[in-house]
């Protein structure tokens, strides 16, 4: 697993940003957020709004409840709902030093870094690795297991 850690100097803290849908909160989310937290001092999380999710089925759990679940995790310093119009707006608010992507998030790191740079952000994008020790670390795998069990 890749671990990227920026060193802070003096009173300057390294702020890490993680993003996701966080529907059916599961061990994979905890692994992702734990690895992201190791990259810095503060972990901020953007919980995607249902209206902005286009790459997979809409979440089952409403936006505010998913935000409440993520906010309740002790590893998370601050969680907010994403924008309903522009994914870069909350990034401007948070001003992260590092953006940590999950192993299965479909972003191209180089393209995302270019897009961030074009918008005036100076942050590093790092992908958290997959863990083979976690067989049910995705909502899809959990749903498949439930369906198999209750056929």
C-alpha positions in Angstrom: 0.0 0.0 0.0 1.4 3.4 -1.0 1.7 5.8 1.9 2.5 9.4 1.2 3.2 11.7 4.1 4.0 15.3 3.9 6.0 16.7 6.9 4.5 19.7 8.6 6.7 22.5 10.0 5.8 24.5 13.0 2.2 25.3 13.3 1.3 24.4 9.7 -0.8 21.2 9.5 -1.0 18.9 6.5 -4.7 18.7 5.4 -5.8 15.5 3.6 -9.0 15.3 1.6 -10.9 12.1 0.9 -14.0 11.9 -1.1 -16.7 9.3 -1.8 -20.4 8.3 -1.8 -20.1 6.3 1.5 -23.4 4.4 0.9 -23.5 1.2 3.0 -20.6 2.2 5.1 -18.2 -0.8 5.3 -14.7 -1.9 6.2 -13.3 -0.7 2.9 -14.3 2.8 3.7 -12.6 2.6 7.1 -9.5 1.3 5.4 -9.5 4.1 2.9 -10.0 6.8 5.5 -7.4 5.3 7.8 -4.8 5.2 5.1 -5.7 8.8 4.0 -5.4 10.0 7.6 -1.8 8.6 7.8 -0.8 11.0 4.9 -1.2 14.1 7.1 -2.5 15.7 10.2 -6.2 16.6 9.4 -8.6 14.4 7.5 -11.4 16.2 5.7 -14.0 14.2 3.8 -16.4 15.3 1.1 -19.5 13.1 0.9 -20.9 13.1 -2.7 -24.4 14.4 -3.2 -26.8 12.0 -4.8 -27.4 14.6 -7.6 -23.8 14.4 -8.6 -23.3 10.7 -8.8 -23.3 9.5 -12.4 -20.8 6.7 -12.5 -22.7 4.2 -10.5 -26.2 3.6 -9.0 -27.6 6.3 -6.8 -27.1 5.7 -3.1 -29.7 4.1 -1.0 -29.0 6.2 2.1 -29.9 10.0 1.8 -27.2 12.6 1.6 -27.6 14.0 5.2 -27.6 10.5 6.7 -24.4 9.5 4.8 -22.8 12.8 6.0 -23.8 12.0 9.6 -22.3 8.5 9.4 -19.0 9.7 8.1 -18.9 12.7 10.5 -19.3 10.3 13.4 -16.1 8.4 12.6 -13.4 9.4 15.0 -10.7 9.3 12.3 -12.5 12.1 10.4 -11.8 15.6 11.5 -14.4 17.3 9.3 -17.0 16.0 6.8 -19.1 18.1 4.5 -21.5 17.4 1.6 -20.1 18.0 -1.8 -21.4 20.7 -4.1 -24.5 20.0 -6.2 -23.0 21.8 -9.2 -19.2 21.8 -9.2 -16.9 19.2 -7.6 -14.1 21.8 -7.2 -16.2 24.2 -4.9 -15.6 22.3 -1.7 -12.0 21.8 -2.6 -11.7 25.6 -2.6 -13.3 25.7 0.8 -11.1 23.0 2.3 -7.7 23.9 0.6 -6.2 20.4 1.0 -2.4 19.7 0.7 -3.2 16.1 -0.4 -6.2 14.5 -2.1 -6.4 10.8 -1.3 -8.2 8.7 -3.9 -9.6 5.2 -3.1 -8.2 2.3 -5.0 -11.5 2.0 -7.0 -12.2 5.7 -7.7 -12.1 6.2 -11.4 -10.1 9.4 -11.5 -6.9 9.6 -13.6 -4.3 11.1 -11.2 -2.4 13.1 -13.8 -5.5 14.6 -15.4 -7.0 15.4 -11.9 -3.7 17.1 -10.9 -3.7 19.1 -14.2 -7.4 20.1 -13.6 -6.6 21.2 -10.0 -3.5 23.2 -11.2 -5.6 24.9 -13.9 -8.0 26.0 -11.2 -5.2 27.3 -9.0 -4.9 24.5 -6.5 -1.5 23.3 -5.3 -2.2 19.9 -3.9 -0.8 16.4 -4.5 -3.1 13.5 -5.6 -2.3 10.1 -4.2 -4.1 6.8 -4.6 -4.7 4.5 -1.6 -3.9 0.9 -2.5 -6.3 -2.0 -2.5 -6.2 -4.5 0.4 -6.5 -8.1 -0.4 -7.1 -8.8 3.3 -10.6 -7.3 3.1 -12.9 -9.6 1.1 -16.0 -7.4 1.6 -14.5 -4.0 1.1 -17.0 -2.7 -1.4 -20.7 -2.0 -1.4 -21.1 -4.1 -4.6 -19.4 -7.1 -3.0 -21.6 -6.8 0.1 -24.8 -6.5 -1.9 -23.7 -9.6 -4.0 -23.1 -11.6 -0.8 -26.5 -10.5 0.6 -28.3 -11.5 -2.6 -26.5 -14.9 -2.6 -27.5 -15.6 1.0 -31.2 -14.7 0.6 -31.9 -16.3 -2.8 
